[in-house]
């Protein structure tokens, strides 16, 4: 076969073939007994021979469970039942000697002991024997925890056992893991002898240092050190990091985008035709329990009990870092100069809990004011349908005005009034500083750990210290991660993600550094120029997005020409209306699923990514899909881009760019036009709707007096503007169109 000459079978090969044949015979006989529910002594003995020969045949273990249940019913007394169960333990032990890592055998042994009729005192002696063969066998460690629970063995005794195993072999990863699980519970429960926490962790640091220095190439100690670091720096309770609107801000509201706001005052403008504005809370970890009972809102136009909070997460766990609710605008009948105070109190009632089980323990308050803006009538400077073009020439810097508006983009955390101030304890700071000094000496073998320590130091200080603290380790973190990407290219993606997060931290180190990335789109003299401030994070080689607590104010975001593969986290940016994700590495529409939670998103550019390029892309199946994997839009069958309908349906996009992706096709374009009823621009071409709603056309300007249009995504003909089509109302009377000519031909002067 494949050019290889046939060779006669060696004697050992013939013996192997015969064993395989015998095994197949046993399996066939067992399946026959299983299907016919034969549980006599001969059938059970056959299954014994099979599992002792091949413990990985799961059906045989399931058969034995049924046989045991059947034979227990017919047992005359408890002693007979014990004999049956003891026989099962003997069979399992023989099977484990054949394969000590057999899942089926270990699960069967647990099942037998869970009957509660067998002695468990032999189990620890059995485990000692198996762990001498392989002390890192996680099956045996998992089973040990099960037996310890049955015998009510104290966690202190089990912790001592892990110490003995680690002293014997520092490379025992399973022992380290078991130690972390036991110690976590002891610390959380505050068991006598395991408090204060700093004394316990100090001893653990000494233990793990011995392991690391003895064998720095072994990963077990490093992982345990990482766990210790997390225990040291993680706040005991979740904290509120930021909000929108910010504390002390003056929010100017309007249902008409063309309103006059006062740019010289500390204000933020917000426009919505729904007459409601978002209130966003961003925590340092995922929490649940954010509701009208745990968050109290005092606002003249809203009853606190009627407020409904929503977690901003694509996961259905109920936990999220960011939470949002929408509050109604002040009554338009009131004077536009009237201001209304909004006071928000978070956590004064118990109920907010982190995913780790910690309660929100630092009740906080912030406030801001709202007032209605002075709207203009339609036609007074209205902008109509405007296409956003992301070229550099459309962005410019206006430093004086940006400085005037810099309060809107403050990188400081939310300033809140707390009943208790979360301050960094001395032992935490001293521990981190000591570890940093230690691993600077071990620079060659501890670069990654040093990175984690520096990140931890900055994070801990920013959570606990004064608001004036600035992260001072960012430059060193960037340098270390750059070195690691070169030294360890096989894990470069992991280091790249960390490097990206550090780059974003650098952007928000100060207002000056942030202003370098804030530019105006178009003209800055408009009364709504604040809406045109774009945060440009393009061409930064970002593979991951972070610092979302600093981005809640962003309305226009440019992330083009990076290396992003996911939009996770962007769902917190509820004000975001324009987003550029072109020239990244998105592999499927599913990667855009978090964008479904952005109610204000109207402009999206995902052109020139890798959507449809990879024939096998498991991320597609992370998104709920029609069972047929076909679009259910009438008249369109799209089996290869069903997730486009799932992701885009419900969005209020007016402009979308998908060109440059492998999946781009006429069917996809037709699907997008039908799924997105508000779409005005698709890949730079105008979308016009037929009056009866049966067809859509993308129109492109040609020479004066001509119009080009087509329904296939390609402008392919020059025709008259046929009777039966109409222009959107917002285009009527615009300078680009001067009316209909003879025969219904559309005449215009300027390009769209």
KOLNU-315905 format. One line per 10 residues: number of its first residue (from 1); their letters; for each residue x, y, z of C-alpha. Coordinates in nm, 2 decimals. Last residue first. Layout:
<rs>
NUM	a	X,Y,Z; ...
</rs>
This chain:
<rs>
752	xxxxxxxxxx	-2.39,6.18,-0.40; -2.23,6.36,-0.69; -2.36,6.70,-0.77; -2.59,6.83,-1.05; -2.90,6.62,-1.06; -3.16,6.51,-1.31; -3.38,6.21,-1.27; -3.55,6.09,-1.59; -3.92,6.06,-1.55; -3.99,6.08,-1.92
742	xxxxxxxxxx	-3.88,6.44,-1.93; -3.69,6.56,-1.63; -3.74,6.49,-1.26; -3.62,6.73,-0.99; -3.32,6.93,-0.90; -3.12,6.67,-0.70; -2.78,6.71,-0.53; -2.88,7.05,-0.39; -3.13,6.88,-0.15; -3.50,6.95,-0.19
732	xxxxxxxxxx	-3.61,6.60,-0.12; -3.31,6.39,0.01; -3.44,6.35,0.37; -3.77,6.23,0.23; -3.60,5.92,0.08; -3.62,5.92,-0.30; -3.89,5.74,-0.48; -3.93,5.47,-0.75; -4.25,5.40,-0.93; -4.16,5.59,-1.25
722	xxxxxxxxxx	-3.82,5.48,-1.37; -3.51,5.70,-1.32; -3.37,5.65,-1.67; -3.10,5.40,-1.73; -2.73,5.36,-1.75; -2.63,5.01,-1.66; -2.41,4.78,-1.46; -2.34,4.92,-1.12; -2.25,4.59,-0.95; -2.41,4.49,-0.62
712	xxxxxxxxxx	-2.67,4.29,-0.81; -2.96,4.53,-0.81; -2.82,4.79,-1.03; -2.80,5.17,-1.06; -2.63,5.44,-1.26; -2.79,5.78,-1.30; -2.72,6.03,-1.58; -2.79,6.41,-1.62; -2.46,6.52,-1.48; -2.20,6.23,-1.51
702	xxxxxxxxxx	-2.24,5.93,-1.28; -2.37,5.90,-0.92; -2.42,5.56,-0.78; -2.75,5.39,-0.68; -2.78,5.07,-0.49; -3.12,4.92,-0.56; -3.38,4.74,-0.34; -3.67,4.54,-0.46; -4.01,4.43,-0.33; -4.09,4.73,-0.11
692	xxxxxxxxxx	-4.38,4.85,-0.32; -4.22,5.20,-0.34; -3.89,5.06,-0.45; -3.61,5.12,-0.20; -3.28,5.30,-0.28; -2.95,5.19,-0.13; -2.66,5.43,-0.20; -2.33,5.27,-0.29; -2.01,5.30,-0.07; -2.01,4.93,0.03
682	xxxxxxxxxx	-2.37,4.95,0.13; -2.52,5.29,0.21; -2.87,5.38,0.32; -2.96,5.08,0.54; -3.26,5.15,0.76; -3.43,4.82,0.67; -3.12,4.61,0.76; -3.22,4.24,0.71; -3.34,4.30,0.36; -3.04,4.49,0.25
672	xxxxxxxxxx	-2.81,4.25,0.42; -2.96,3.95,0.25; -2.94,4.11,-0.09; -2.57,4.18,-0.02; -2.51,3.83,0.09; -2.67,3.69,-0.22; -2.46,3.92,-0.44; -2.15,3.79,-0.27; -1.89,3.88,0.00; -1.78,3.56,0.18
662	xxxxxxxxxx	-1.41,3.62,0.09; -1.41,3.96,0.25; -1.29,4.27,0.06; -1.62,4.45,0.07; -1.83,4.44,0.39; -1.91,4.81,0.44; -2.23,4.91,0.62; -2.41,5.24,0.66; -2.75,5.31,0.80; -2.73,5.04,1.07
652	xxxxxxxxxx	-3.02,5.01,1.31; -2.94,4.66,1.42; -3.23,4.41,1.48; -3.10,4.15,1.24; -2.72,4.20,1.19; -2.59,3.91,1.40; -2.85,3.64,1.32; -2.88,3.74,0.95; -2.50,3.73,0.90; -2.49,3.40,1.09
642	xxxxxxxxxx	-2.67,3.24,0.79; -2.37,3.31,0.57; -2.30,2.98,0.39; -2.65,2.85,0.35; -2.80,3.17,0.20; -3.14,3.10,0.05; -3.31,3.43,-0.02; -3.67,3.47,-0.13; -3.82,3.52,0.21; -3.56,3.57,0.48
632	xxxxxxxxxx	-3.53,3.25,0.67; -3.16,3.22,0.60; -3.01,2.87,0.60; -2.82,2.69,0.87; -3.12,2.44,0.88; -3.13,2.46,1.26; -3.14,2.84,1.25; -2.84,2.97,1.44; -2.73,3.05,1.79; -2.37,3.18,1.78
622	xxxxxxxxxx	-2.07,2.98,1.90; -2.11,2.77,1.59; -1.94,3.02,1.37; -1.64,3.03,1.60; -1.55,2.68,1.47; -1.42,2.80,1.14; -1.32,2.54,0.89; -1.33,2.67,0.54; -1.13,2.98,0.64; -1.17,3.28,0.40
612	xxxxxxxxxx	-1.54,3.33,0.48; -1.47,3.64,0.69; -1.10,3.72,0.67; -1.12,4.10,0.70; -1.11,4.36,0.42; -1.43,4.54,0.50; -1.59,4.54,0.85; -1.71,4.90,0.84; -2.01,4.99,1.06; -2.21,5.30,1.08
602	xxxxxxxxxx	-2.55,5.32,1.27; -2.47,5.18,1.62; -2.69,5.35,1.88; -2.85,5.03,2.01; -2.52,4.84,2.07; -2.62,4.50,2.20; -2.59,4.33,1.86; -2.23,4.45,1.85; -2.14,4.16,2.09; -2.21,3.92,1.80
592	xxxxxxxxxx	-1.93,4.06,1.57; -1.71,3.75,1.60; -2.01,3.55,1.47; -1.97,3.73,1.14; -1.67,3.51,1.08; -1.29,3.51,1.06; -1.22,3.86,1.19; -0.85,3.94,1.12; -0.84,4.32,1.09; -0.84,4.55,0.78
582	xxxxxxxxxx	-1.17,4.72,0.85; -1.31,4.74,1.20; -1.44,5.10,1.18; -1.72,5.19,1.43; -1.97,5.48,1.42; -2.26,5.51,1.67; -2.10,5.41,2.00; -2.30,5.55,2.29; -2.36,5.21,2.45; -1.99,5.12,2.47
572	xxxxxxxxxx	-2.03,4.82,2.70; -2.09,4.59,2.41; -1.74,4.66,2.29; -1.62,4.39,2.54; -1.59,4.11,2.30; -1.53,4.24,1.95; -1.31,3.94,1.84; -1.03,3.86,1.60; -0.84,4.19,1.61; -0.51,4.22,1.43
562	xxxxxxxxxx	-0.51,4.60,1.36; -0.56,4.81,1.05; -0.89,4.96,1.16; -0.99,5.02,1.52; -1.15,5.36,1.46; -1.42,5.46,1.71; -1.69,5.72,1.70; -1.93,5.76,1.99; -1.68,5.70,2.28; -1.80,5.81,2.63
552	xxxxxxxxxx	-1.78,5.46,2.78; -1.42,5.41,2.67; -1.23,5.44,3.00; -1.40,5.15,3.17; -1.34,4.95,2.84; -0.97,4.95,2.91; -0.94,4.64,2.67; -0.93,4.53,2.31; -0.71,4.25,2.18; -0.48,4.18,1.88
542	xxxxxxxxxx	-0.38,4.55,1.85; -0.11,4.62,1.59; -0.15,4.99,1.66; -0.25,5.10,1.30; -0.58,5.23,1.42; -0.67,5.35,1.77; -0.85,5.66,1.65; -1.10,5.80,1.90; -1.32,6.01,1.69; -1.47,6.34,1.80
532	xxxxxxxxxx	-1.75,6.41,1.55; -2.04,6.39,1.81; -1.87,6.67,2.00; -1.90,6.88,1.69; -2.28,6.90,1.73; -2.30,7.28,1.68; -2.07,7.23,1.38; -1.74,7.42,1.37; -1.53,7.10,1.39; -1.58,7.02,1.02
522	xxxxxxxxxx	-1.52,6.66,0.91; -1.42,6.40,1.16; -1.24,6.55,1.46; -0.94,6.38,1.62; -0.87,6.21,1.95; -0.57,5.98,1.95; -0.31,6.24,2.05; -0.57,6.37,2.30; -0.53,6.04,2.50; -0.16,6.10,2.56
512	xxxxxxxxxx	-0.23,6.45,2.69; -0.52,6.34,2.90; -0.29,6.10,3.08; -0.22,5.73,3.11; -0.52,5.64,2.88; -0.32,5.57,2.57; -0.06,5.38,2.77; -0.33,5.15,2.91; -0.42,5.08,2.55; -0.07,4.97,2.47
502	xxxxxxxxxx	-0.06,4.75,2.78; -0.37,4.57,2.66; -0.21,4.51,2.32; 0.11,4.38,2.48; -0.09,4.13,2.68; -0.27,4.01,2.37; 0.07,3.99,2.19; 0.22,3.78,2.47; -0.06,3.52,2.42; -0.02,3.53,2.04
492	xxxxxxxxxx	0.36,3.50,2.07; 0.33,3.16,2.24; 0.52,2.96,1.98; 0.74,3.27,1.92; 0.91,3.24,2.26; 1.22,3.46,2.27; 1.09,3.72,2.02; 0.74,3.75,2.16; 0.90,3.75,2.51; 1.12,4.05,2.43
482	xxxxxxxxxx	0.82,4.25,2.32; 0.64,4.15,2.63; 0.92,4.28,2.85; 0.94,4.61,2.67; 0.56,4.67,2.69; 0.56,4.59,3.06; 0.85,4.82,3.12; 0.66,5.11,2.95; 0.35,5.04,3.14; 0.50,5.02,3.49
472	xxxxxxxxxx	0.40,5.37,3.62; 0.02,5.35,3.62; -0.09,5.68,3.74; -0.22,5.74,4.09; -0.41,6.06,4.14; -0.73,5.87,4.21; -0.59,5.76,4.55; -0.50,5.40,4.60; -0.72,5.09,4.60; -0.82,4.99,4.24
462	xxxxxxxxxx	-0.54,5.19,4.07; -0.28,5.06,4.31; -0.39,4.70,4.27; -0.40,4.72,3.89; -0.05,4.89,3.87; 0.10,4.63,4.10; -0.08,4.34,3.93; 0.05,4.45,3.59; 0.41,4.47,3.73; 0.37,4.13,3.89
452	xxxxxxxxxx	0.23,3.97,3.58; 0.52,4.11,3.37; 0.77,3.98,3.63; 0.61,3.64,3.60; 0.65,3.65,3.23; 1.01,3.76,3.26; 1.11,3.51,3.53; 1.38,3.29,3.39; 1.62,3.54,3.26; 1.53,3.82,3.50
442	xxxxxxxxxx	1.58,3.61,3.82; 1.72,3.92,4.00; 1.42,4.12,3.87; 1.21,3.83,4.00; 1.30,3.90,4.36; 1.25,4.27,4.34; 0.91,4.23,4.19; 0.82,3.97,4.45; 0.92,4.20,4.73; 0.72,4.49,4.58
432	xxxxxxxxxx	0.41,4.26,4.54; 0.43,4.15,4.91; 0.49,4.50,5.04; 0.19,4.63,4.86; -0.04,4.36,4.97; 0.10,4.36,5.33; 0.04,4.74,5.36; -0.33,4.72,5.28; -0.45,4.90,4.97; -0.74,5.13,5.04
422	xxxxxxxxxx	-1.11,5.06,4.96; -1.27,5.36,5.13; -1.59,5.27,5.31; -1.92,5.46,5.29; -1.81,5.56,4.94; -1.85,5.89,4.76; -1.77,5.84,4.40; -1.52,5.98,4.15; -1.53,5.75,3.85; -1.19,5.65,3.73
412	xxxxxxxxxx	-0.97,5.91,3.56; -0.93,5.87,3.18; -1.13,6.19,3.12; -1.27,6.20,2.77; -1.56,6.44,2.83; -1.34,6.67,3.05; -1.12,6.71,2.74; -1.39,6.93,2.57; -1.20,7.26,2.60; -0.87,7.07,2.54
402	xxxxxxxxxx	-1.03,6.94,2.22; -1.14,7.29,2.12; -0.79,7.43,2.16; -0.63,7.13,2.00; -0.83,7.12,1.68; -0.68,6.81,1.51; -0.80,6.68,1.18; -0.97,6.37,1.03; -1.13,6.36,0.68; -0.79,6.34,0.51
392	xxxxxxxxxx	-0.70,6.03,0.70; -0.97,5.83,0.51; -1.26,5.68,0.71; -1.55,5.80,0.49; -1.88,5.84,0.67; -2.17,5.88,0.42; -2.42,6.15,0.50; -2.80,6.12,0.47; -2.95,6.46,0.56; -2.72,6.70,0.75
382	xxxxxxxxxx	-2.99,6.94,0.88; -2.87,7.30,0.89; -3.21,7.44,0.94; -3.41,7.20,0.72; -3.59,7.03,1.00; -3.65,7.27,1.29; -3.37,7.33,1.53; -3.35,7.19,1.88; -3.26,7.38,2.20; -3.11,7.12,2.43
372	xxxxxxxxxx	-3.31,6.97,2.73; -3.14,6.95,3.06; -2.97,6.69,3.27; -2.75,6.70,3.58; -2.50,6.45,3.73; -2.46,6.25,4.04; -2.25,5.98,4.20; -2.28,5.75,4.50; -2.10,5.44,4.63; -2.16,5.15,4.86
362	xxxxxxxxxx	-1.83,4.96,4.91; -1.91,4.60,5.00; -2.04,4.44,4.68; -2.06,4.08,4.78; -1.80,3.82,4.68; -1.92,3.49,4.52; -1.64,3.46,4.25; -1.89,3.57,3.98; -1.94,3.89,4.18; -2.25,3.96,4.39
352	xxxxxxxxxx	-2.47,4.27,4.40; -2.75,4.19,4.64; -2.71,4.39,4.96; -2.86,4.73,4.98; -2.64,5.04,4.97; -2.48,4.89,4.66; -2.50,5.18,4.42; -2.66,5.52,4.48; -2.74,5.73,4.17; -2.85,6.09,4.19
342	xxxxxxxxxx	-2.99,6.27,3.88; -3.04,6.64,3.92; -3.26,6.83,3.68; -3.17,7.15,3.50; -3.42,7.41,3.36; -3.30,7.61,3.07; -3.51,7.42,2.82; -3.83,7.53,3.01; -4.06,7.23,3.08; -4.31,7.11,2.82
332	xxxxxxxxxx	-4.04,6.89,2.67; -4.06,6.67,2.98; -3.72,6.55,3.10; -3.58,6.27,2.89; -3.66,5.91,3.00; -3.39,5.69,3.16; -3.24,5.38,2.99; -3.06,5.11,3.19; -2.72,4.96,3.14; -2.49,4.71,3.31
322	xxxxxxxxxx	-2.12,4.65,3.24; -1.89,4.38,3.38; -2.15,4.11,3.33; -2.31,3.82,3.51; -2.66,3.68,3.43; -2.50,3.37,3.28; -2.66,3.41,2.94; -2.33,3.51,2.77; -2.35,3.79,2.51; -2.29,4.04,2.78
312	xxxxxxxxxx	-2.42,4.39,2.87; -2.64,4.30,3.17; -2.97,4.48,3.16; -3.13,4.70,3.43; -3.50,4.79,3.44; -3.61,5.10,3.62; -3.98,5.10,3.72; -3.90,5.08,4.10; -3.68,5.39,4.08; -3.96,5.60,3.94
302	xxxxxxxxxx	-3.83,5.82,3.67; -3.90,6.19,3.56; -3.78,6.36,3.88; -3.47,6.15,3.91; -3.34,5.97,4.22; -3.20,5.64,4.12; -3.13,5.36,4.38; -2.92,5.06,4.27; -2.95,4.75,4.48; -3.33,4.72,4.49
292	xxxxxxxxxx	-3.38,4.86,4.14; -3.16,4.60,3.99; -2.79,4.50,3.96; -2.79,4.15,4.11; -2.51,4.00,3.90; -2.14,4.08,3.88; -1.85,4.04,3.64; -1.53,4.21,3.76; -1.39,4.57,3.78; -1.74,4.71,3.75
282	xxxxxxxxxx	-1.89,4.94,3.48; -2.22,5.11,3.53; -2.40,5.27,3.23; -2.70,5.51,3.23; -2.84,5.53,2.88; -3.06,5.82,2.75; -3.42,5.82,2.65; -3.64,6.02,2.42; -3.66,5.75,2.15; -3.53,5.99,1.88
272	xxxxxxxxxx	-3.21,6.01,2.07; -2.95,6.28,2.11; -2.68,6.31,2.38; -2.46,6.61,2.46; -2.21,6.60,2.74; -2.13,6.91,2.94; -1.86,7.08,3.15; -1.94,7.42,3.02; -1.78,7.59,2.71; -1.95,7.36,2.46
262	xxxxxxxxxx	-2.30,7.49,2.54; -2.53,7.29,2.32; -2.74,7.39,2.03; -2.94,7.11,1.88; -2.93,6.95,1.54; -2.96,6.59,1.65; -3.32,6.62,1.73; -3.46,6.42,2.02; -3.24,6.63,2.25; -3.05,6.60,2.58
252	xxxxxxxxxx	-2.77,6.81,2.74; -2.60,6.62,3.02; -2.41,6.83,3.27; -2.13,6.61,3.43; -2.06,6.60,3.80; -2.00,6.22,3.81; -1.97,6.08,3.46; -2.27,5.99,3.25; -2.17,5.72,3.20; -2.00,5.52,3.47
242	xxxxxxxxxx	-1.67,5.41,3.60; -1.48,5.16,3.81; -1.75,5.03,4.06; -1.57,4.77,4.28; -1.62,4.40,4.34; -1.52,4.27,4.69; -1.22,4.10,4.83; -1.01,4.28,4.57; -0.78,4.04,4.38; -0.42,4.13,4.45
232	xxxxxxxxxx	-0.29,3.86,4.68; -0.51,3.57,4.58; -0.42,3.64,4.21; -0.05,3.64,4.29; -0.09,3.31,4.48; -0.25,3.16,4.17; 0.04,3.28,3.95; 0.28,3.14,4.20; 0.10,2.80,4.17; 0.14,2.82,3.79
222	xxxxxxxxxx	0.51,2.89,3.82; 0.56,2.60,4.07; 0.41,2.35,3.83; 0.59,2.47,3.52; 0.93,2.30,3.57; 1.22,2.48,3.40; 1.30,2.68,3.72; 1.38,2.36,3.91; 1.51,2.42,4.26; 1.46,2.80,4.24
212	xxxxxxxxxx	1.09,2.76,4.14; 1.02,2.49,4.40; 1.18,2.67,4.68; 1.00,2.99,4.58; 0.67,2.80,4.60; 0.72,2.72,4.96; 0.82,3.07,5.06; 0.53,3.22,4.88; 0.30,2.98,5.06; 0.43,3.09,5.39
202	xxxxxxxxxx	0.36,3.45,5.30; 0.01,3.35,5.18; -0.08,3.22,5.53; 0.05,3.52,5.71; -0.13,3.76,5.47; -0.46,3.58,5.51; -0.48,3.64,5.89; -0.60,3.38,5.93; -0.57,3.01,5.84; -0.52,2.87,6.19
192	xxxxxxxxxx	-0.89,2.89,6.26; -1.09,2.86,5.94; -1.17,3.19,5.77; -1.42,3.03,5.53; -1.27,3.20,5.23; -0.91,3.12,5.34; -0.99,2.75,5.40; -1.18,2.72,5.07; -0.90,2.87,4.87; -0.64,2.66,5.06
182	xxxxxxxxxx	-0.82,2.34,4.95; -0.84,2.42,4.58; -0.48,2.57,4.58; -0.34,2.26,4.74; -0.52,2.03,4.50; -0.36,2.22,4.21; -0.02,2.20,4.37; -0.06,1.82,4.42; -0.18,1.78,4.06; 0.13,1.97,3.93
172	xxxxxxxxxx	0.37,1.73,4.11; 0.70,1.88,3.98; 0.82,1.97,4.33; 0.84,1.60,4.41; 0.87,1.45,4.76; 0.82,1.79,4.93; 0.52,1.84,4.70; 0.37,1.51,4.81; 0.42,1.58,5.18; 0.27,1.93,5.14
162	xxxxxxxxxx	-0.02,1.79,4.95; -0.08,1.55,5.25; -0.08,1.84,5.49; -0.35,2.01,5.29; -0.55,1.69,5.31; -0.52,1.69,5.69; -0.63,2.06,5.71; -0.92,1.99,5.48; -1.06,1.75,5.74; -1.15,1.39,5.64
152	xxxxxxxxxx	-1.53,1.35,5.64; -1.49,0.99,5.52; -1.71,1.04,5.21; -1.55,1.38,5.14; -1.20,1.24,5.17; -1.31,0.97,4.92; -1.42,1.22,4.66; -1.11,1.44,4.71; -0.90,1.12,4.66; -1.09,1.04,4.34
142	xxxxxxxxxx	-0.99,1.37,4.19; -0.63,1.31,4.30; -0.63,0.96,4.15; -0.77,1.09,3.82; -0.52,1.37,3.82; -0.23,1.12,3.81; 0.06,1.34,3.91; 0.21,1.10,4.17; 0.23,0.83,3.90; 0.33,0.47,4.01
132	xxxxxxxxxx	0.36,0.59,4.38; 0.02,0.75,4.33; -0.14,0.42,4.24; -0.01,0.26,4.56; -0.11,0.55,4.78; -0.45,0.55,4.61; -0.51,0.18,4.71; -0.41,0.25,5.07; -0.65,0.55,5.07; -0.93,0.34,4.93
122	xxxxxxxxxx	-0.91,0.05,5.19; -1.09,0.26,5.45; -1.39,0.32,5.22; -1.60,0.03,5.33; -1.89,-0.05,5.10; -2.27,0.00,5.16; -2.30,0.37,5.09; -2.42,0.33,4.73; -2.18,0.61,4.64; -1.90,0.37,4.68
112	xxxxxxxxxx	-2.01,0.17,4.37; -2.07,0.49,4.16; -1.72,0.62,4.25; -1.57,0.29,4.14; -1.75,0.31,3.81; -1.63,0.67,3.75; -1.27,0.56,3.81; -1.31,0.26,3.57; -1.47,0.46,3.30; -1.21,0.74,3.31
102	xxxxxxxxxx	-0.93,0.49,3.27; -0.61,0.66,3.39; -0.46,0.36,3.58; -0.49,0.14,3.28; -0.44,-0.24,3.34; -0.39,-0.19,3.71; -0.71,0.02,3.69; -0.90,-0.27,3.54; -0.79,-0.50,3.83; -0.90,-0.24,4.08
92	xxxxxxxxxx	-1.24,-0.20,3.90; -1.30,-0.58,3.91; -1.22,-0.59,4.28; -1.45,-0.29,4.35; -1.73,-0.46,4.15; -1.69,-0.78,4.36; -1.72,-0.57,4.67; -2.05,-0.44,4.54; -2.19,-0.79,4.48; -2.06,-0.92,4.82
82	xxxxxxxxxx	-2.21,-0.62,4.99; -2.55,-0.69,4.84; -2.53,-1.05,4.96; -2.45,-0.93,5.31; -2.74,-0.69,5.30; -2.99,-0.98,5.25; -3.15,-1.21,4.99; -3.03,-1.04,4.68; -3.28,-1.03,4.39; -3.30,-0.66,4.37
72	xxxxxxxxxx	-2.92,-0.63,4.41; -2.88,-0.86,4.10; -3.07,-0.62,3.87; -2.89,-0.31,4.00; -2.56,-0.48,3.96; -2.64,-0.59,3.61; -2.74,-0.24,3.51; -2.42,-0.10,3.64; -2.23,-0.38,3.47; -2.38,-0.29,3.13
62	xxxxxxxxxx	-2.27,0.08,3.18; -1.92,-0.04,3.25; -1.92,-0.26,2.93; -2.06,0.03,2.73; -1.76,0.24,2.83; -1.50,0.01,2.66; -1.19,0.19,2.79; -1.11,-0.07,3.06; -1.00,-0.32,2.78; -0.87,-0.65,2.91
52	xxxxxxxxxx	-1.01,-0.62,3.27; -1.32,-0.46,3.12; -1.38,-0.75,2.88; -1.30,-1.04,3.12; -1.55,-0.89,3.37; -1.81,-0.84,3.10; -1.79,-1.22,3.02; -1.82,-1.29,3.40; -2.14,-1.08,3.40; -2.29,-1.28,3.11
42	xxxxxxxxxx	-2.20,-1.62,3.28; -2.35,-1.51,3.61; -2.68,-1.40,3.46; -2.76,-1.04,3.36; -2.92,-1.08,3.01; -3.09,-0.76,2.92; -3.13,-0.85,2.55; -2.95,-0.55,2.42; -2.68,-0.58,2.68; -2.63,-0.95,2.63
32	xxxxxxxxxx	-2.58,-0.91,2.26; -2.35,-0.61,2.32; -2.15,-0.82,2.56; -2.12,-1.11,2.30; -2.00,-0.87,2.03; -1.75,-0.70,2.26; -1.61,-1.04,2.36; -1.57,-1.15,2.00; -1.40,-0.82,1.91; -1.15,-0.87,2.20
22	xxxxxxxxxx	-1.07,-1.22,2.07; -1.00,-1.08,1.72; -0.78,-0.81,1.87; -0.59,-1.07,2.06; -0.54,-1.28,1.75; -0.41,-0.98,1.55; -0.17,-0.91,1.83; -0.04,-1.27,1.83; 0.01,-1.25,1.45; 0.21,-0.93,1.49
12	xxxxxxxxxx	0.43,-1.10,1.75; 0.51,-1.38,1.52; 0.60,-1.14,1.24; 0.37,-1.11,0.95; 0.51,-1.14,0.60; 0.60,-0.81,0.43; 0.40,-0.64,0.15; 0.60,-0.39,-0.05; 0.54,-0.02,0.03; 0.43,0.20,-0.27
2	xx	0.13,0.35,-0.09; 0.00,0.00,0.00
</rs>
